[in-house]
Amino acid sequence: MNRSRRPHPYGHNHDGLLVSAALTILLAVLATSALAQPDTAQSTKVIVTEASYVMGDADTLAGAEEAVLMRAKRKAVEEAGVYVEAASTDVETHADGTTSHLNQLSVRTITAAVTETEFLEKRQTLENDRLTFYVKIRCTVHVDMLADAVKRMKSDEMLAQHHNQLQTENSQLKNQLEALKKQLQAPAGQSDILRSIPKNRRAASQLVRAATQSRSLPEKIDLATQALAADDRSVDAYVIRGQTYLRIAAVTFSQAGPKTDLNGYVEQALQDFNRATALDPTSTWAILGRGDAFTWQRKMDEAAKEYTRVLQLDPFFDVARQRLIALLTTNARRQVAAKQWRQALATLDQVLQPDLPSSWLAHQKEALLLRSQVYTELDELDRAIEDLGKVIRTDPANAALYVQRAHLNRRLLRGRAAKDDLERACALGSEEGCSGLQ
């Protein structure tokens, strides 16, 4: 079994668009020859596998059952030789002098890869005062549908590395801004010299790689421009220069720089991404860049279309999904503020897709809270309670959530459930929770 890691970039936060920084681990389980030469006869495999899971203090019964099933499916996907991506988010909490960890582990590829699941055995046992869940399942796994995603991930690795590098250099980039402004205002003759360089694809490739490795914004722009002078059909050069222009826009915004400068950088980035997509309509990083540029321009509908387009090409492109979740949640927040309940509900339903693995709950937390609020306003209290329960699974030490759910349970005359929530809130130090018990 071969295991490899792929850098997982996260973007900037603009206009309330939240991009979370969860620890992402990529596990590549590749049947190399099968992926290199797909065989339709091997496109599906039936795997029998088993798994167990020890229930933690922060787990619910439903959560533990989901966790053991996800582990079994993950093993089935790995045994089938399919690329597997797992995301693990650990949240450490402190309450009553004890420390607990909430761990979410899921397999992003499960929805696409496992199409049929049959339970062969399922049981619960008590071991060392801990409830242990066991399942044995038979899965039908589709191998071929993930091959393109694996290949694209490998081919885009350099662009991902560059994108990630740009997100981590704030202080250095601010110091380079003035030098960059002077470079971008250089006489036109300089670019004429660059255009006179003969077309050379190999030289362009070397310049592109040098641009990704450079820690200097001016040098990145210069090297990418030289690469395009050597080969004006270099998609990667356009993407790298576009990514850099967007980063310059972010730095300019953080320094409260002139709006004309900000708009100029975003427009230059968009032009580069447009050229890249014209050359390669399937370039996911170029399409993502267009979405980011539209976000800067506050063209939210156009941005959402671009992020959706990326996910249609590559359902495992997490950066695009994070962008889309953040953007739609921002739109829903505005609709809730305007008391447009039905419109907000329709927007939030796009965020909270039922087929997304549970590891996305951390990214969907705000959307779930908003939808719970909307359901409360529409007097659909059972649904509001269900969404609050999902948030509590990601944040079990948040006393306010238990108090909020207790109020809803009381409205439904569920005294026992309300009391349980208030007791939990009180144990977490909530004065409101304790007073509600009196």
JOTA-V322313 format. One record per residue. N is the residue number from 0. PSI is psi in whole degrees, 0 to 359 (* if undefined). BURIAL is + if it has 24 or more other ideal C-beta (glycine too) atoms within 12 Angstrom, else -. D_LAST is the distance of its C-alpha to the last C-alpha in Angstrom with 1 decimal. Layout:
n->N psi->PSI burial->BURIAL d_last->D_LAST
n->N psi->PSI burial->BURIAL d_last->D_LAST
This chain:
n->0 psi->126 burial->- d_last->58.9
n->1 psi->134 burial->- d_last->59.0
n->2 psi->131 burial->- d_last->56.0
n->3 psi->159 burial->- d_last->56.1
n->4 psi->144 burial->- d_last->53.8
n->5 psi->133 burial->+ d_last->53.8
n->6 psi->142 burial->+ d_last->52.4
n->7 psi->99 burial->+ d_last->49.4
n->8 psi->152 burial->+ d_last->49.4
n->9 psi->150 burial->+ d_last->46.6
n->10 psi->187 burial->+ d_last->47.3
n->11 psi->165 burial->+ d_last->46.3
n->12 psi->116 burial->- d_last->43.3
n->13 psi->131 burial->+ d_last->44.7
n->14 psi->43 burial->+ d_last->43.1
n->15 psi->4 burial->- d_last->39.7
n->16 psi->113 burial->+ d_last->41.2
n->17 psi->127 burial->+ d_last->39.3
n->18 psi->106 burial->+ d_last->41.3
n->19 psi->157 burial->+ d_last->39.2
n->20 psi->67 burial->- d_last->40.7
n->21 psi->148 burial->+ d_last->39.7
n->22 psi->119 burial->- d_last->41.9
n->23 psi->127 burial->+ d_last->44.5
n->24 psi->129 burial->+ d_last->46.7
n->25 psi->127 burial->+ d_last->49.7
n->26 psi->115 burial->+ d_last->51.3
n->27 psi->113 burial->+ d_last->54.8
n->28 psi->96 burial->+ d_last->56.0
n->29 psi->129 burial->+ d_last->59.4
n->30 psi->89 burial->+ d_last->62.1
n->31 psi->312 burial->- d_last->64.6
n->32 psi->325 burial->- d_last->67.6
n->33 psi->323 burial->+ d_last->65.6
n->34 psi->325 burial->+ d_last->64.2
n->35 psi->325 burial->- d_last->67.5
n->36 psi->81 burial->- d_last->69.3
n->37 psi->137 burial->- d_last->66.9
n->38 psi->118 burial->- d_last->67.9
n->39 psi->333 burial->- d_last->66.8
n->40 psi->336 burial->- d_last->67.2
n->41 psi->18 burial->- d_last->64.5
n->42 psi->335 burial->- d_last->62.1
n->43 psi->148 burial->- d_last->59.7
n->44 psi->143 burial->+ d_last->58.8
n->45 psi->120 burial->- d_last->57.0
n->46 psi->135 burial->+ d_last->55.0
n->47 psi->125 burial->- d_last->53.2
n->48 psi->166 burial->+ d_last->50.6
n->49 psi->161 burial->+ d_last->47.6
n->50 psi->160 burial->+ d_last->44.6
n->51 psi->158 burial->+ d_last->41.5
n->52 psi->129 burial->+ d_last->38.2
n->53 psi->123 burial->- d_last->35.7
n->54 psi->131 burial->+ d_last->32.1
n->55 psi->172 burial->+ d_last->30.2
n->56 psi->327 burial->- d_last->26.6
n->57 psi->356 burial->+ d_last->26.1
n->58 psi->148 burial->+ d_last->28.0
n->59 psi->166 burial->- d_last->26.9
n->60 psi->316 burial->- d_last->29.2
n->61 psi->320 burial->- d_last->30.8
n->62 psi->320 burial->+ d_last->31.3
n->63 psi->320 burial->+ d_last->33.0
n->64 psi->320 burial->+ d_last->35.2
n->65 psi->320 burial->+ d_last->36.2
n->66 psi->316 burial->+ d_last->37.0
n->67 psi->323 burial->+ d_last->39.3
n->68 psi->320 burial->+ d_last->41.1
n->69 psi->322 burial->+ d_last->41.7
n->70 psi->318 burial->+ d_last->43.1
n->71 psi->317 burial->+ d_last->45.5
n->72 psi->320 burial->+ d_last->46.6
n->73 psi->316 burial->+ d_last->47.2
n->74 psi->323 burial->+ d_last->49.4
n->75 psi->317 burial->+ d_last->51.3
n->76 psi->318 burial->+ d_last->51.9
n->77 psi->318 burial->+ d_last->53.1
n->78 psi->333 burial->+ d_last->55.4
n->79 psi->352 burial->+ d_last->56.9
n->80 psi->33 burial->+ d_last->58.0
n->81 psi->148 burial->+ d_last->55.9
n->82 psi->129 burial->+ d_last->54.6
n->83 psi->133 burial->+ d_last->50.9
n->84 psi->127 burial->+ d_last->48.4
n->85 psi->141 burial->+ d_last->45.1
n->86 psi->131 burial->+ d_last->42.4
n->87 psi->122 burial->+ d_last->40.0
n->88 psi->116 burial->+ d_last->37.0
n->89 psi->126 burial->- d_last->35.2
n->90 psi->117 burial->+ d_last->31.9
n->91 psi->130 burial->- d_last->30.8
n->92 psi->153 burial->- d_last->27.1
n->93 psi->129 burial->- d_last->25.5
n->94 psi->135 burial->+ d_last->22.0
n->95 psi->36 burial->- d_last->20.9
n->96 psi->5 burial->- d_last->24.5
n->97 psi->156 burial->- d_last->25.9
n->98 psi->134 burial->- d_last->28.2
n->99 psi->158 burial->- d_last->28.3
n->100 psi->130 burial->- d_last->30.9
n->101 psi->117 burial->+ d_last->30.6
n->102 psi->126 burial->+ d_last->34.2
n->103 psi->126 burial->+ d_last->35.5
n->104 psi->122 burial->+ d_last->39.0
n->105 psi->169 burial->+ d_last->40.9
n->106 psi->117 burial->+ d_last->44.5
n->107 psi->328 burial->+ d_last->45.5
n->108 psi->355 burial->+ d_last->48.6
n->109 psi->313 burial->+ d_last->47.1
n->110 psi->318 burial->+ d_last->46.8
n->111 psi->324 burial->+ d_last->50.4
n->112 psi->322 burial->+ d_last->51.9
n->113 psi->113 burial->+ d_last->50.3
n->114 psi->338 burial->+ d_last->51.0
n->115 psi->137 burial->- d_last->50.5
n->116 psi->129 burial->+ d_last->48.3
n->117 psi->126 burial->- d_last->48.6
n->118 psi->124 burial->- d_last->46.4
n->119 psi->328 burial->- d_last->48.6
n->120 psi->143 burial->- d_last->46.0
n->121 psi->124 burial->- d_last->42.2
n->122 psi->163 burial->- d_last->40.1
n->123 psi->136 burial->- d_last->37.1
n->124 psi->161 burial->- d_last->37.4
n->125 psi->116 burial->- d_last->35.3
n->126 psi->121 burial->- d_last->37.1
n->127 psi->45 burial->- d_last->35.9
n->128 psi->19 burial->- d_last->32.4
n->129 psi->136 burial->- d_last->32.5
n->130 psi->126 burial->+ d_last->32.9
n->131 psi->131 burial->- d_last->36.3
n->132 psi->139 burial->+ d_last->37.5
n->133 psi->136 burial->+ d_last->41.2
n->134 psi->149 burial->+ d_last->43.2
n->135 psi->124 burial->+ d_last->47.0
n->136 psi->159 burial->+ d_last->48.1
n->137 psi->123 burial->- d_last->51.4
n->138 psi->144 burial->+ d_last->51.5
n->139 psi->116 burial->- d_last->54.1
n->140 psi->129 burial->+ d_last->54.4
n->141 psi->116 burial->+ d_last->56.4
n->142 psi->316 burial->+ d_last->58.2
n->143 psi->331 burial->+ d_last->60.5
n->144 psi->345 burial->+ d_last->58.0
n->145 psi->353 burial->+ d_last->56.7
n->146 psi->317 burial->+ d_last->60.1
n->147 psi->321 burial->- d_last->60.3
n->148 psi->320 burial->+ d_last->56.9
n->149 psi->312 burial->+ d_last->58.0
n->150 psi->318 burial->- d_last->61.3
n->151 psi->321 burial->+ d_last->59.8
n->152 psi->319 burial->+ d_last->57.3
n->153 psi->316 burial->- d_last->60.2
n->154 psi->333 burial->- d_last->62.4
n->155 psi->7 burial->+ d_last->59.6
n->156 psi->320 burial->+ d_last->58.7
n->157 psi->318 burial->+ d_last->60.6
n->158 psi->323 burial->+ d_last->59.0
n->159 psi->318 burial->+ d_last->55.5
n->160 psi->317 burial->+ d_last->56.4
n->161 psi->316 burial->+ d_last->57.6
n->162 psi->316 burial->+ d_last->54.6
n->163 psi->320 burial->+ d_last->52.3
n->164 psi->318 burial->+ d_last->54.6
n->165 psi->331 burial->+ d_last->54.3
n->166 psi->349 burial->+ d_last->50.5
n->167 psi->13 burial->- d_last->50.5
n->168 psi->36 burial->+ d_last->53.1
n->169 psi->306 burial->- d_last->51.5
n->170 psi->319 burial->- d_last->52.9
n->171 psi->319 burial->- d_last->56.3
n->172 psi->325 burial->+ d_last->56.6
n->173 psi->322 burial->- d_last->55.8
n->174 psi->339 burial->- d_last->58.7
n->175 psi->354 burial->+ d_last->61.0
n->176 psi->316 burial->+ d_last->60.3
n->177 psi->317 burial->- d_last->63.1
n->178 psi->323 burial->- d_last->65.7
n->179 psi->320 burial->+ d_last->64.7
n->180 psi->317 burial->- d_last->65.1
n->181 psi->321 burial->- d_last->68.6
n->182 psi->318 burial->+ d_last->69.4
n->183 psi->343 burial->+ d_last->68.3
n->184 psi->15 burial->- d_last->70.5
n->185 psi->153 burial->- d_last->73.5
n->186 psi->150 burial->- d_last->76.9
n->187 psi->333 burial->- d_last->77.5
n->188 psi->330 burial->- d_last->80.4
n->189 psi->316 burial->- d_last->78.1
n->190 psi->330 burial->- d_last->76.6
n->191 psi->322 burial->- d_last->80.2
n->192 psi->318 burial->- d_last->81.1
n->193 psi->321 burial->+ d_last->78.2
n->194 psi->341 burial->- d_last->79.3
n->195 psi->351 burial->- d_last->82.8
n->196 psi->132 burial->- d_last->81.6
n->197 psi->151 burial->- d_last->82.9
n->198 psi->127 burial->- d_last->80.5
n->199 psi->102 burial->- d_last->79.4
n->200 psi->321 burial->- d_last->76.5
n->201 psi->317 burial->- d_last->76.4
n->202 psi->320 burial->- d_last->76.4
n->203 psi->317 burial->+ d_last->73.6
n->204 psi->319 burial->+ d_last->71.5
n->205 psi->321 burial->- d_last->72.1
n->206 psi->322 burial->+ d_last->71.1
n->207 psi->314 burial->+ d_last->67.9
n->208 psi->322 burial->+ d_last->66.9
n->209 psi->323 burial->+ d_last->67.7
n->210 psi->320 burial->+ d_last->65.5
n->211 psi->331 burial->+ d_last->62.5
n->212 psi->342 burial->- d_last->63.1
n->213 psi->145 burial->+ d_last->63.7
n->214 psi->8 burial->- d_last->61.0
n->215 psi->125 burial->+ d_last->62.6
n->216 psi->311 burial->+ d_last->61.8
n->217 psi->320 burial->+ d_last->65.3
n->218 psi->323 burial->+ d_last->66.8
n->219 psi->311 burial->+ d_last->64.7
n->220 psi->316 burial->+ d_last->65.9
n->221 psi->314 burial->+ d_last->69.5
n->222 psi->319 burial->+ d_last->69.6
n->223 psi->322 burial->+ d_last->68.1
n->224 psi->319 burial->+ d_last->70.6
n->225 psi->321 burial->+ d_last->73.4
n->226 psi->320 burial->+ d_last->72.3
n->227 psi->331 burial->+ d_last->72.4
n->228 psi->324 burial->+ d_last->75.9
n->229 psi->326 burial->+ d_last->77.0
n->230 psi->100 burial->+ d_last->75.4
n->231 psi->5 burial->+ d_last->74.0
n->232 psi->19 burial->- d_last->72.6
n->233 psi->102 burial->+ d_last->70.2
n->234 psi->318 burial->+ d_last->66.8
n->235 psi->322 burial->+ d_last->65.1
n->236 psi->318 burial->+ d_last->66.6
n->237 psi->317 burial->+ d_last->65.3
n->238 psi->316 burial->+ d_last->61.8
n->239 psi->318 burial->+ d_last->61.8
n->240 psi->322 burial->+ d_last->63.1
n->241 psi->316 burial->+ d_last->60.6
n->242 psi->319 burial->+ d_last->57.7
n->243 psi->318 burial->+ d_last->59.0
n->244 psi->320 burial->+ d_last->59.3
n->245 psi->323 burial->+ d_last->55.7
n->246 psi->322 burial->+ d_last->54.7
n->247 psi->320 burial->+ d_last->56.8
n->248 psi->318 burial->+ d_last->55.0
n->249 psi->318 burial->+ d_last->51.6
n->250 psi->317 burial->+ d_last->52.9
n->251 psi->318 burial->+ d_last->54.4
n->252 psi->318 burial->+ d_last->51.1
n->253 psi->335 burial->- d_last->49.2
n->254 psi->7 burial->- d_last->51.8
n->255 psi->44 burial->- d_last->51.6
n->256 psi->175 burial->- d_last->55.2
n->257 psi->138 burial->- d_last->57.4
n->258 psi->329 burial->- d_last->56.2
n->259 psi->321 burial->- d_last->59.8
n->260 psi->314 burial->+ d_last->59.9
n->261 psi->310 burial->+ d_last->56.6
n->262 psi->323 burial->- d_last->57.9
n->263 psi->317 burial->+ d_last->61.3
n->264 psi->318 burial->+ d_last->59.9
n->265 psi->319 burial->+ d_last->57.7
n->266 psi->320 burial->- d_last->60.8
n->267 psi->319 burial->+ d_last->62.9
n->268 psi->314 burial->+ d_last->60.4
n->269 psi->320 burial->+ d_last->60.3
n->270 psi->318 burial->+ d_last->64.1
n->271 psi->317 burial->+ d_last->64.2
n->272 psi->324 burial->+ d_last->61.6
n->273 psi->318 burial->+ d_last->63.6
n->274 psi->321 burial->+ d_last->66.8
n->275 psi->316 burial->+ d_last->65.1
n->276 psi->333 burial->+ d_last->63.9
n->277 psi->324 burial->- d_last->67.3
n->278 psi->323 burial->- d_last->68.8
n->279 psi->95 burial->+ d_last->66.2
n->280 psi->347 burial->- d_last->63.9
n->281 psi->9 burial->- d_last->61.9
n->282 psi->104 burial->+ d_last->61.1
n->283 psi->325 burial->+ d_last->57.3
n->284 psi->326 burial->+ d_last->57.1
n->285 psi->318 burial->+ d_last->59.2
n->286 psi->319 burial->+ d_last->57.1
n->287 psi->317 burial->+ d_last->53.9
n->288 psi->320 burial->+ d_last->55.6
n->289 psi->317 burial->+ d_last->56.4
n->290 psi->318 burial->+ d_last->52.7
n->291 psi->319 burial->+ d_last->51.7
n->292 psi->318 burial->+ d_last->54.4
n->293 psi->325 burial->+ d_last->53.3
n->294 psi->316 burial->+ d_last->49.7
n->295 psi->324 burial->+ d_last->51.1
n->296 psi->3 burial->+ d_last->53.0
n->297 psi->29 burial->- d_last->49.8
n->298 psi->76 burial->- d_last->51.5
n->299 psi->323 burial->+ d_last->48.4
n->300 psi->317 burial->- d_last->49.8
n->301 psi->321 burial->- d_last->52.9
n->302 psi->316 burial->+ d_last->50.9
n->303 psi->322 burial->+ d_last->48.8
n->304 psi->320 burial->- d_last->52.0
n->305 psi->316 burial->+ d_last->53.4
n->306 psi->321 burial->+ d_last->50.4
n->307 psi->321 burial->+ d_last->50.5
n->308 psi->321 burial->+ d_last->54.2
n->309 psi->315 burial->+ d_last->53.7
n->310 psi->333 burial->+ d_last->51.3
n->311 psi->324 burial->- d_last->53.8
n->312 psi->323 burial->+ d_last->56.4
n->313 psi->95 burial->+ d_last->54.1
n->314 psi->347 burial->+ d_last->50.7
n->315 psi->14 burial->+ d_last->49.9
n->316 psi->89 burial->+ d_last->50.4
n->317 psi->326 burial->+ d_last->46.9
n->318 psi->317 burial->+ d_last->47.5
n->319 psi->320 burial->+ d_last->48.4
n->320 psi->320 burial->+ d_last->45.3
n->321 psi->316 burial->+ d_last->43.1
n->322 psi->316 burial->+ d_last->44.9
n->323 psi->317 burial->+ d_last->44.5
n->324 psi->314 burial->+ d_last->40.8
n->325 psi->317 burial->+ d_last->40.3
n->326 psi->313 burial->+ d_last->42.6
n->327 psi->325 burial->+ d_last->41.1
n->328 psi->321 burial->+ d_last->37.6
n->329 psi->316 burial->+ d_last->38.8
n->330 psi->318 burial->+ d_last->40.4
n->331 psi->323 burial->+ d_last->37.3
n->332 psi->319 burial->+ d_last->35.2
n->333 psi->321 burial->- d_last->37.7
n->334 psi->322 burial->+ d_last->37.6
n->335 psi->317 burial->+ d_last->33.8
n->336 psi->328 burial->- d_last->34.2
n->337 psi->6 burial->- d_last->36.8
n->338 psi->34 burial->- d_last->34.5
n->339 psi->74 burial->- d_last->37.2
n->340 psi->312 burial->+ d_last->34.8
n->341 psi->320 burial->- d_last->37.5
n->342 psi->319 burial->- d_last->39.7
n->343 psi->320 burial->+ d_last->36.9
n->344 psi->319 burial->+ d_last->36.1
n->345 psi->320 burial->- d_last->39.7
n->346 psi->316 burial->+ d_last->39.9
n->347 psi->328 burial->+ d_last->36.9
n->348 psi->332 burial->+ d_last->38.3
n->349 psi->328 burial->+ d_last->41.3
n->350 psi->316 burial->+ d_last->39.2
n->351 psi->60 burial->+ d_last->37.1
n->352 psi->132 burial->- d_last->40.0
n->353 psi->340 burial->- d_last->39.0
n->354 psi->0 burial->- d_last->41.9
n->355 psi->139 burial->+ d_last->40.9
n->356 psi->158 burial->+ d_last->40.0
n->357 psi->342 burial->+ d_last->36.4
n->358 psi->346 burial->+ d_last->37.6
n->359 psi->354 burial->+ d_last->37.7
n->360 psi->323 burial->+ d_last->33.9
n->361 psi->325 burial->+ d_last->33.6
n->362 psi->338 burial->+ d_last->36.1
n->363 psi->4 burial->+ d_last->34.4
n->364 psi->309 burial->+ d_last->30.9
n->365 psi->321 burial->+ d_last->31.2
n->366 psi->321 burial->+ d_last->32.9
n->367 psi->319 burial->+ d_last->30.1
n->368 psi->319 burial->+ d_last->27.5
n->369 psi->317 burial->+ d_last->29.8
n->370 psi->325 burial->+ d_last->30.5
n->371 psi->320 burial->+ d_last->26.8
n->372 psi->317 burial->+ d_last->26.6
n->373 psi->314 burial->+ d_last->29.7
n->374 psi->323 burial->+ d_last->28.5
n->375 psi->317 burial->+ d_last->25.4
n->376 psi->328 burial->- d_last->27.7
n->377 psi->6 burial->- d_last->29.9
n->378 psi->32 burial->- d_last->27.1
n->379 psi->73 burial->- d_last->27.9
n->380 psi->326 burial->+ d_last->24.4
n->381 psi->318 burial->- d_last->25.4
n->382 psi->323 burial->+ d_last->27.8
n->383 psi->318 burial->+ d_last->25.4
n->384 psi->321 burial->+ d_last->23.0
n->385 psi->317 burial->- d_last->26.1
n->386 psi->321 burial->+ d_last->27.2
n->387 psi->322 burial->+ d_last->23.9
n->388 psi->322 burial->+ d_last->24.2
n->389 psi->321 burial->+ d_last->27.6
n->390 psi->320 burial->+ d_last->26.5
n->391 psi->327 burial->+ d_last->23.8
n->392 psi->328 burial->+ d_last->26.7
n->393 psi->341 burial->+ d_last->28.6
n->394 psi->68 burial->+ d_last->25.8
n->395 psi->351 burial->+ d_last->23.2
n->396 psi->12 burial->+ d_last->21.8
n->397 psi->100 burial->+ d_last->20.9
n->398 psi->325 burial->+ d_last->17.1
n->399 psi->328 burial->+ d_last->17.5
n->400 psi->320 burial->+ d_last->19.2
n->401 psi->320 burial->+ d_last->16.3
n->402 psi->317 burial->+ d_last->14.0
n->403 psi->317 burial->+ d_last->16.9
n->404 psi->327 burial->+ d_last->17.5
n->405 psi->318 burial->+ d_last->14.0
n->406 psi->318 burial->+ d_last->14.6
n->407 psi->320 burial->+ d_last->17.9
n->408 psi->324 burial->+ d_last->16.8
n->409 psi->322 burial->- d_last->14.6
n->410 psi->333 burial->- d_last->17.7
n->411 psi->10 burial->- d_last->19.6
n->412 psi->35 burial->- d_last->17.2
n->413 psi->78 burial->- d_last->16.8
n->414 psi->318 burial->- d_last->13.3
n->415 psi->315 burial->- d_last->14.2
n->416 psi->320 burial->+ d_last->15.6
n->417 psi->317 burial->+ d_last->12.8
n->418 psi->319 burial->- d_last->10.4
n->419 psi->316 burial->- d_last->13.3
n->420 psi->319 burial->+ d_last->13.7
n->421 psi->323 burial->+ d_last->10.3
n->422 psi->319 burial->- d_last->10.7
n->423 psi->319 burial->+ d_last->14.2
n->424 psi->319 burial->+ d_last->13.5
n->425 psi->318 burial->+ d_last->11.2
n->426 psi->333 burial->- d_last->14.2
n->427 psi->2 burial->+ d_last->16.5
n->428 psi->14 burial->- d_last->15.1
n->429 psi->120 burial->+ d_last->13.3
n->430 psi->321 burial->- d_last->11.2
n->431 psi->321 burial->- d_last->10.3
n->432 psi->317 burial->+ d_last->9.4
n->433 psi->318 burial->- d_last->7.1
n->434 psi->330 burial->- d_last->5.4
n->435 psi->342 burial->+ d_last->5.5
n->436 psi->346 burial->- d_last->3.8
n->437 psi->* burial->- d_last->0.0
